[in-house]
Amino acid sequence: MARYLVKLRYYPGDSLEEIKEGDLKNFEKEFGVRIDYEKIEKRELKKGLLMEETGTKSLEEISQEIITISSDTEDFLSNCIIALYRKYRSPRTVYSFLGSNEAGQRIAKKLMNTFGGW
């Protein structure tokens, strides 16, 4: 198991641009980390708008894109997160790092204040 694990949860409209798996694979190679990607799409078109009822759903059932970064090296993880924040910005909710381990979350939050911002 990796020493550092970070889940970045982007909800619809959070990221500055479309998250592409090819870009994530390039980051993975460039920074020597492991990146997994999951897209959950539960919104439905209603009256011409994409909508979703979230009040009765668990976090894992709500539309979002989750980038999971794992690494044994703090520097590799930090450099990758900085690049992701510059490209997409940092996630924007209090649940953004849910599922991260303590060491990874600490790094992601510290970098968020410097490179991503809310």
Steps between C-alpha positions, in 0.01 A plus 500: 500500500622849414611726780305794356149478357294797383152507351414821318123522454383739231126564477335625178638841413792486747792434266631773274495267201386151408688228685644258244639157579781550247616811685493311829710217352754760388513642854539148637805438279649845551482495880549131576173457687196281451183674386155342482199679358129445550212698356156468658222659296153494656358827366191485279370746244186665638337801336815560297733495803727229639369440851554257785330441834785466750326537835428131549814353341832402650810687388611212278171514306520870406631618162873568527838426355748342737874512440683269739876552531724265693873512557768383738684831457377834634686704238355299209150532645539873567628575150214306344238676713646840410474414129141378544403815691654721232310317227163438667526710822451348842169333582256742655297333777560385855463141374772545237754272667266242656659158464858631518734377768614751763849549353369556148220730609744715699714553189203567270351758738833678548552522124141608446566816697809580293416375150130434476296712731129475561 
